[in-house]
Amino acid sequence: MQRSIRRLVLTTAFGAFALSAQAASDATRRQPQLPDRSCLDPIATGQAQRQADPVLVEGLGYAGLEPDSDQVEARAWFAQGVRLVWAFDEAEAIRAFQQAQRLDPNCALCFFGEAWARGPTINLQPRTEELVAARGAARRALALSQQLGDRDRLLVQAMALRTRDGAAFNNRGYAAFMARAARRMPQDDTIAVMAADARMVLSPNIRPGSFAQQLLERVLARNPGHGGAIHFYIHLTDWIDRQALAVPYAERLGRIAPAASHLVHMPSHSFYGVGRYRDAAAVNVAAIAADSAYERRVRPPRSDYRTALRAHDMHFAMNSALVRGDAVTARIVAAQYRAEYLAGTPDDWGRLLGSSVYFTAGLHDDPRAVMALPEPSNALLKVFRHYARGEASARARNAGAVGAEARAIAAIRRGTAAPSLGAQGAKLAEVIQYVLDGRAAMLAGQPRVAEAAFRRAMERQLAGDFGNDPPLFWYSVRRSLAAARLAAGDPRGARAQLLASLRNWPDDPLALYVLSLAERRLGQSEAAERNLARARSIWAGDLTQIPLERI
C-alpha cells in the first residue's frame, strides 16, 4: 500500500513551508518522503529557558536509565530528564538534567543527559545552536566518567563523539557508534532505543525489517512499557507503512505517560493509519487537555515548537473527527483552535492548519452562521471561508451558490493576492475549487461534469505534496469521483475507485457506504450489506441520509 507525505517543514516563525514530492497514487496522507519523518519536520530553533524553578511531574512515563548519584533528589530529576527526552520535551529535559547537576555536581550521567537532550531529534534538526552547550556538557561528563560501569561509560563516549569538534553534530559517527554498541550489548534497552533513534535521525529511508526496526521490536518484546521505544516505533512503522504493527503498543502509551502530551498524541498516527478515526480524534483531545494541564503545572517556555505541537494535535483531532462525521468533537476543537491560532494575526502555520476550522464550519455549523462568517483579510483564509460557504450551500442544495463560491476561489487564485497563498496554500486552493465545482455539478444533475471536476481535484490532491498526517484536505477526493461515477450509472467504475481510495483511507465510512451502493447495483448483495454495516458502525450519525451530491 502506498502512503503519502505527512508533515510540513517549518521555519522558526512558521512563516515558510516546504514539502517533498508526493508519490503518484492516492497518497494524500502516507509515506513521508522528507529528510526525516515525524509529526513535524525539523525546526531549527533554540529553546529559551525561563528563570523559574522546574517542577517534578508525575505521569511522564518510563525512564529506564539510572544516574551515578546517591542523591535521592538528583536521581529524581535525572529520571524526569530521561522521561522528557523520550517524550520530545527537550527544553524541559535540559532543565531537569541541570537541576540534577546542581544537586550532584559529580554526576557524570547528569551532564551526559544534558548533552543528549540538546542533540538533534527526528523533530528538531539540525540544532547547531545547541552544539556548543551540548559539547560542554558532554566533555564535563567525560571528565567525570572514570568510575562509571562499561555501559554508562559507553553512553558518555557516544555523546562526546556526537559533539566532537566541528560545525555540526556528528550524527553519522554517533549512529554508527550506537549501532556497534547495540550489537555488543543486545540485552540493553537504553542502548537499543538510542541506537534506533540515532539511525532514524539520519534519514527516513528505512525499509521494513531494518536494524532500527529489529532493535525496537526486541525492546518492546521484553519491555512493552518502554514509552520511548513505543514513541519511535510508531514513527518507524508509519514510515514503512506498517502502522498496524504499532497498534498494540500505541493502545497503552497514553496510560503509560498521561502527563506527557506528545506521547498521549502519538497513538493517533497508528490509529489514523489503520482507519480508527474515533480513537485518533480521542487521543488528540486527551493530548490537548494534557498539554493544558502540564502548562498550568510547569509553565514551560511557550516555544514555537511547543506551539506547533499543540496546533498539530488540534488539527489532527478535527480532521479525524470530520472523516467519521463527528460534529461534536470537530466543533469543540475548532472553537479552541479559532481562539488560540486564528485570533489576531495568525502566522502561516496557524492559517494553513486553520483550514480544518473552516471545513468543520462548512460541514457542521448552522448554514446561516456560515454564510455570515466575516471575510478575513488574508487570501488563504478567504479561500477556506469560500469553501465553508460552498459546503453550507451544498447542504441547502443550492447549486448556483456552490458554483459561485468555486468561482470566487478561482478569482483569488488568478488575482494579485495569489502569491500570498504560498506554495502549499495555492495547491490546496486548487483542490478546494475543483471539489466545489464537482459539488455544484452533482447538485445540478450533471454527474459527468462532476466526474471531470472531481478527477481534477483528485489529481491535484495526489500530486499536491501536502499532508502532515492527517492530510491538509480532510478526505480522499477519489471518494467523490466514485460517487459521481455511480450517479452517472457506472457502478463498476465507482467500485474500482472506492477500493483504491480505501486502500489508502481504510475504513472511510462514506467510502464504504458508497461502495455498498455500487455493490448493490452490481448484484453483490452480501458484500453490500457487509460494507453498509461497517460504515454504520464507524459513522457518527445516519450516513444513509447523506446524498451522493455531498459525498
C-alpha positions in Angstrom: 0.0 0.0 0.0 1.4 3.4 -0.9 1.1 6.2 1.5 1.6 10.0 1.5 3.6 12.7 3.0 2.6 13.7 6.5 4.3 16.8 7.6 5.3 20.4 7.0 8.8 21.8 7.1 8.6 24.8 9.4 10.9 27.7 10.0 11.2 29.1 13.4 8.4 31.6 12.9 6.4 29.1 10.9 6.4 31.6 8.1 7.6 29.3 5.3 6.6 25.9 4.2 8.3 23.3 2.0 7.2 19.8 1.3 8.7 16.9 -0.7 7.3 15.4 -3.9 4.4 13.0 -3.4 4.0 9.6 -4.9 1.6 9.4 -7.8 -1.0 7.3 -6.0 -3.9 8.1 -3.7 -1.3 9.2 -1.2 -2.6 12.3 0.5 -1.7 11.1 3.9 1.0 8.4 4.0 4.6 7.6 3.4 6.6 10.7 4.3 9.4 11.4 1.9 11.3 14.3 3.6 14.8 14.4 5.0 13.4 13.0 8.3 9.9 11.8 9.3 7.8 12.6 12.3 4.8 14.7 13.3 6.6 17.9 12.4 9.6 18.4 10.4 13.0 19.6 11.7 12.8 23.0 13.3 16.0 25.0 13.7 15.2 26.8 16.9 16.7 27.3 20.3 14.6 26.7 23.3 14.6 29.7 25.6 14.9 28.9 29.2 12.8 30.6 31.8 14.1 31.6 35.2 11.5 30.0 37.5 12.5 26.6 39.0 11.5 23.5 37.2 8.8 21.2 38.7 8.8 17.4 39.2 5.8 15.9 37.5 4.2 12.5 37.9 2.9 10.6 34.9 5.7 11.2 32.3 6.2 7.6 31.6 9.2 5.2 31.6 12.8 6.2 32.3 14.9 3.1 32.3 18.3 4.7 33.0 19.8 5.3 36.4 22.4 8.0 37.2 25.7 7.6 39.0 24.4 9.6 42.0 23.4 8.6 45.5 21.4 11.9 45.9 17.8 10.9 46.0 16.5 14.2 44.6 19.2 14.3 41.9 18.1 10.8 40.9 14.5 12.0 40.6 15.5 14.9 38.4 17.7 12.8 36.2 14.8 10.3 35.7 12.5 13.1 34.8 15.0 14.4 32.2 15.2 10.9 30.6 11.4 10.7 30.5 11.2 14.1 28.9 13.7 13.1 26.2 11.6 10.1 25.3 8.6 12.4 25.2 10.3 15.0 22.9 10.2 17.8 25.5 13.8 18.6 25.2 13.7 22.1 26.7 12.3 20.8 30.0 14.6 17.8 29.9 17.6 20.1 29.8 16.3 22.0 32.8 15.7 18.7 34.7 19.3 17.5 34.0 20.7 20.8 35.1 18.7 20.6 38.3 20.3 17.2 38.9 23.7 18.7 38.2 23.2 21.4 40.8 22.2 18.7 43.4 25.2 16.5 42.5 27.9 18.3 40.5 29.9 15.0 40.2 27.2 13.1 38.5 28.6 12.2 35.1 25.4 11.0 33.6 23.6 14.2 34.6 25.9 16.0 32.2 25.5 13.3 29.6 21.8 13.8 29.8 22.0 17.5 29.1 24.2 16.8 26.1 21.7 14.2 24.9 18.7 16.5 25.3 20.4 19.2 23.3 21.1 17.0 20.3 19.1 16.6 17.1 16.0 14.5 17.1 13.6 13.4 14.3 11.6 16.5 15.0 14.3 19.1 15.8 17.2 19.4 13.4 20.0 20.5 12.9 20.1 22.2 16.3 23.5 23.6 15.7 22.6 26.5 18.0 22.7 23.9 20.8 26.1 22.4 19.8 28.4 24.5 22.0 26.4 23.9 25.2 26.0 20.2 24.3 29.7 19.8 23.7 30.5 21.4 27.1 28.1 19.1 28.9 29.5 16.1 27.1 33.1 17.0 28.0 32.2 17.5 31.6 30.5 14.1 31.6 33.7 12.6 30.1 35.8 14.1 32.7 33.7 12.6 35.4 33.3 9.2 33.8 36.2 7.3 35.3 34.1 5.4 37.9 31.3 4.5 35.6 30.4 1.0 34.5 31.0 -0.2 31.0 27.6 0.7 29.6 27.4 4.1 31.2 30.9 5.0 30.1 29.9 3.9 26.6 27.0 6.4 26.7 29.3 9.2 27.7 31.7 8.3 24.9 28.9 8.3 22.4 27.8 11.7 23.4 31.4 13.0 23.2 31.7 11.6 19.7 28.4 13.2 18.7 29.5 16.6 19.9 33.1 16.4 18.8 34.9 19.5 17.4 33.2 20.7 14.2 30.5 23.0 12.9 27.7 20.5 13.3 26.6 17.5 15.4 28.4 14.3 14.2 25.2 12.4 13.7 26.6 9.8 11.3 29.5 8.8 13.5 27.2 8.7 16.6 24.7 6.4 14.8 27.5 4.0 13.8 28.9 4.0 17.3 25.5 3.3 18.8 24.8 0.5 16.3 28.0 -1.2 17.3 27.1 -0.8 20.9 23.7 -2.3 20.3 25.2 -5.3 18.7 27.7 -5.7 21.6 25.1 -5.3 24.3 21.9 -6.8 22.7 20.0 -7.0 26.0 20.4 -3.3 26.9 17.2 -1.5 26.2 18.6 2.0 26.6 21.4 1.3 24.1 18.9 -0.3 21.6 16.4 2.6 21.7 19.1 5.2 21.4 20.7 3.3 18.5 17.4 3.1 16.7 16.7 6.8 17.3 20.2 7.7 16.0 19.5 5.8 12.8 16.1 7.5 12.4 17.7 10.9 12.8 20.0 10.3 9.8 17.3 9.6 7.2 13.7 8.4 6.7 14.8 5.9 4.1 14.2 2.9 6.4 12.9 -0.3 4.9 10.8 -3.0 6.6 12.9 -5.3 8.6 15.7 -2.7 9.1 18.1 -2.9 12.0 16.3 0.0 13.7 13.0 -1.8 13.5 14.6 -5.0 14.8 16.1 -3.1 17.8 12.8 -1.5 18.8 10.8 -4.8 18.4 13.3 -6.6 20.6 13.0 -4.0 23.3 9.2 -4.0 23.1 9.1 -7.8 23.2 10.8 -7.8 26.6 9.7 -4.4 27.9 6.3 -3.4 26.3 6.1 -0.4 28.7 9.1 1.4 27.3 7.5 4.7 26.3 10.5 5.9 24.3 10.6 2.6 22.3 6.8 2.9 21.6 7.2 6.5 20.5 9.9 5.7 18.0 8.2 2.5 16.9 5.0 4.4 16.0 7.1 6.8 13.8 9.1 4.0 12.2 6.0 1.9 11.4 4.4 5.0 9.9 7.4 5.5 7.6 7.4 1.9 6.4 3.6 1.8 6.1 3.1 -0.9 8.7 1.0 1.1 11.2 -0.8 -2.0 12.4 2.4 -3.3 13.9 2.4 -0.5 16.4 -1.2 -0.5 17.4 -0.9 -2.9 20.4 1.8 -0.6 21.9 0.0 2.6 20.8 -3.0 1.5 22.8 -1.1 1.6 26.0 1.1 4.6 25.5 -1.3 7.2 26.9 -1.8 5.2 30.0 2.0 4.9 30.5 2.6 8.6 30.2 -0.7 10.5 30.8 1.1 13.8 31.6 3.3 13.8 28.5 1.1 15.4 25.9 3.2 14.4 22.9 3.2 10.7 24.0 -0.6 10.9 24.6 -0.9 12.2 21.0 1.4 9.7 19.3 -1.0 6.8 19.1 -3.2 8.8 16.7 -0.6 8.2 14.0 -1.2 4.5 14.2 -4.9 4.8 14.7 -5.4 7.1 11.7 -3.2 4.8 9.6 -5.5 1.8 10.2 -8.7 3.7 10.0 -9.5 4.1 13.7 -10.6 7.7 13.3 -12.7 7.8 16.5 -9.6 6.8 18.5 -7.3 9.2 16.6 -9.6 12.1 17.5 -10.0 11.0 21.1 -6.3 10.7 21.9 -5.7 14.1 20.4 -8.4 15.6 22.5 -6.7 14.0 25.5 -3.3 15.3 24.4 -4.7 18.9 24.2 -6.0 18.5 27.7 -2.7 17.0 29.0 -0.8 19.9 27.4 -3.1 22.4 29.1 -2.6 20.7 32.5 1.1 20.5 32.0 1.4 24.1 31.2 -0.6 25.1 34.3 1.6 22.9 36.4 5.0 23.5 34.9 4.7 26.8 33.0 7.3 25.9 30.4 8.6 28.4 27.8 6.0 28.7 25.1 8.4 28.0 22.2 7.5 27.8 18.6 8.0 24.1 18.8 5.6 23.6 21.7 3.1 25.9 20.0 3.3 23.9 16.8 2.8 20.6 18.5 -0.4 21.9 20.1 -1.7 23.1 16.8 -0.8 19.8 15.3 -2.9 18.0 18.0 -5.9 20.2 17.3 -5.6 19.8 13.5 -5.3 16.0 14.0 -8.4 15.9 16.2 -10.5 18.0 13.8 -9.6 16.0 10.7 -10.0 12.7 12.4 -13.4 13.7 13.6 -14.5 15.0 10.2 -13.7 11.7 8.5 -16.3 9.9 10.6 -18.9 12.8 10.8 -18.2 13.6 14.5 -19.6 17.1 14.5 -19.4 17.5 18.3 -15.7 16.8 18.6 -14.8 18.7 15.5 -16.7 21.8 16.5 -15.4 21.8 20.1 -11.8 21.6 18.9 -12.4 24.1 16.1 -13.6 26.7 18.6 -10.3 26.1 20.6 -8.2 26.4 17.5 -10.0 29.6 16.3 -9.4 31.2 19.7 -5.7 30.2 20.0 -4.5 30.3 16.5 -6.8 32.4 14.3 -7.4 35.3 16.6 -5.5 38.5 15.8 -2.9 38.0 13.0 -2.2 34.2 12.6 1.1 33.1 11.1 1.3 30.9 8.0 1.3 27.7 10.1 -1.7 28.7 12.0 -3.6 29.7 8.8 -2.8 26.6 7.0 -3.9 24.2 9.7 -6.8 26.5 10.3 -8.4 25.1 7.1 -9.9 22.5 9.3 -11.8 25.1 11.3 -13.5 26.2 8.1 -14.0 22.6 6.9 -15.8 22.0 10.2 -17.9 25.1 9.9 -19.0 24.3 6.3 -19.9 20.7 7.1 -21.5 21.1 10.6 -22.3 24.7 11.6 -25.6 26.3 11.0 -25.6 27.3 7.3 -26.8 30.8 8.2 -23.9 31.3 10.5 -21.5 30.0 7.9 -22.8 32.4 5.3 -22.4 35.2 7.8 -18.7 34.5 8.6 -16.7 37.7 8.3 -14.4 37.9 5.4 -10.8 37.6 6.5 -8.1 39.9 5.1 -5.7 37.0 4.3 -6.2 35.4 0.9 -5.7 31.8 2.1 -8.3 32.2 4.9 -10.6 33.8 2.2 -10.3 30.5 0.2 -11.2 28.5 3.3 -14.2 30.7 4.0 -15.4 30.3 0.4 -15.1 26.5 0.9 -17.1 26.6 4.1 -19.8 28.7 2.4 -19.8 26.3 -0.6 -20.3 23.2 1.7 -23.1 25.0 3.6 -24.8 25.9 0.3 -24.5 22.2 -0.8 -26.3 21.2 2.3 -29.0 23.7 1.2 -28.9 22.1 -2.3 -28.2 25.4 -3.9 -26.0 24.5 -6.9 -25.7 28.1 -8.1 -24.4 29.3 -4.7 -21.8 26.4 -4.6 -20.6 27.3 -8.1 -20.3 31.0 -7.1 -18.0 30.1 -4.2 -15.9 28.0 -6.5 -15.6 30.9 -8.9 -14.6 33.2 -6.0 -11.7 30.8 -5.2 -10.7 30.7 -8.8 -10.6 34.5 -8.8 -8.3 34.6 -5.8 -6.0 32.0 -7.4 -5.8 34.2 -10.6 -5.7 37.6 -8.8 -3.0 39.8 -7.4 -3.2 38.2 -4.0 -2.4 34.7 -5.3 1.3 34.8 -4.3 0.3 35.3 -0.7 -1.4 31.9 -0.7 2.1 30.3 -0.5 3.1 27.2 -2.4 1.1 24.8 -0.4 -1.9 27.1 0.1 -2.1 27.6 -3.7 -2.2 23.8 -4.2 -4.8 23.4 -1.5 -6.9 26.2 -3.0 -6.9 24.4 -6.4 -8.2 21.2 -4.8 -10.9 23.0 -2.9 -12.1 24.9 -6.0 -12.5 21.7 -8.1 -14.2 20.0 -5.2 -16.8 22.8 -5.1 -17.1 22.6 -8.9 -17.9 19.0 -8.6 -20.4 19.6 -5.8 -22.2 22.2 -7.9 -22.4 19.9 -11.0 -23.7 17.0 -8.9 -26.4 19.2 -7.4 -27.3 20.4 -11.0 -27.8 16.8 -12.1 -24.7 16.7 -14.2 -22.6 13.8 -12.9 -20.3 13.5 -15.9 -19.3 17.2 -15.5 -18.9 16.5 -11.7 -16.7 13.5 -12.5 -14.4 15.6 -14.6 -14.1 18.2 -11.8 -13.5 15.6 -9.1 -10.9 14.0 -11.2 -9.1 17.3 -11.5 -9.3 17.7 -7.7 -8.1 14.2 -7.1 -5.2 14.6 -9.4 -4.2 17.8 -7.6 -4.6 16.1 -4.3 -2.4 13.2 -5.3 0.3 15.5 -6.7 -0.1 18.2 -4.2 2.8 17.1 -1.8 0.9 18.3 1.2 -0.2 16.3 4.2 1.2 16.2 7.7 -0.8 13.3 8.9 -3.7 13.8 8.8 -3.8 15.5 5.4 -4.4 19.2 4.9 -7.5 18.4 2.9 -9.8 16.3 5.1 -10.9 13.4 2.9 -10.0 11.4 -0.2 -11.5 13.2 -3.2 -11.4 9.9 -5.1 -14.5 9.1 -3.0 -16.4 12.0 -4.6 -15.2 10.8 -8.0 -16.7 7.4 -7.3 -19.9 9.0 -6.2 -20.1 10.9 -9.5 -19.5 7.7 -11.4 -22.2 5.9 -9.5 -24.6 8.8 -10.2 -23.7 8.6 -13.9 -24.7 4.9 -14.0 -21.2 3.3 -13.7 -21.2 1.2 -10.5 -18.3 -0.9 -11.7 -16.1 2.2 -12.2 -17.3 3.6 -8.9 -16.4 0.4 -7.1 -12.9 0.4 -8.6 -12.3 4.0 -7.4 -13.6 3.2 -4.0 -11.4 0.2 -3.5 -8.4 2.3 -4.5 -9.5 5.0 -2.0 -10.0 2.6 0.8 -6.5 1.1 0.4 -5.1 4.4 1.5 -8.0 5.6 3.7 -9.0 2.4 5.4 -12.5 2.3 6.9 -13.5 5.7 5.5 -17.2 5.3 6.3 -18.6 7.3 3.5 -16.5 5.4 1.0 -17.8 2.2 2.5 -21.3 3.5 2.2 -21.0 4.4 -1.5 -19.2 1.0 -2.1 -22.3 -0.7 -0.6 -24.5 1.2 -3.0 -22.3 0.3 -6.0 -22.2 -3.4 -5.0 -25.9 -3.5 -4.6 -26.3 -2.2 -8.2 -23.9 -4.9 -9.3 -26.0 -7.6 -7.6 -23.4 -8.2 -4.8 -25.9 -8.0 -2.0 -23.8 -9.8 0.6 -20.8 -7.6 0.2 -23.2 -4.6 0.1 -24.7 -5.5 3.4 -21.3 -6.1 5.0 -19.9 -2.8 3.9 -23.0 -0.9 4.9 -22.9 -2.4 8.4 -19.3 -1.5 8.7 -19.9 2.1 7.5 -22.8 2.5 10.0 -20.6 1.2 12.9 -18.0 3.9 12.2 -20.1 7.0 11.2 -21.4 9.3 14.0 -25.0 9.5 12.8 -27.1 8.2 10.0 -24.9 8.2 6.9 -27.7 6.9 4.7 -29.2 10.4 4.9 -26.2 11.9 3.1 -26.9 12.2 -0.7 -24.3 11.3 -3.3 -24.1 15.0 -4.1 -22.3 15.7 -0.8 -20.0 12.6 -0.8 
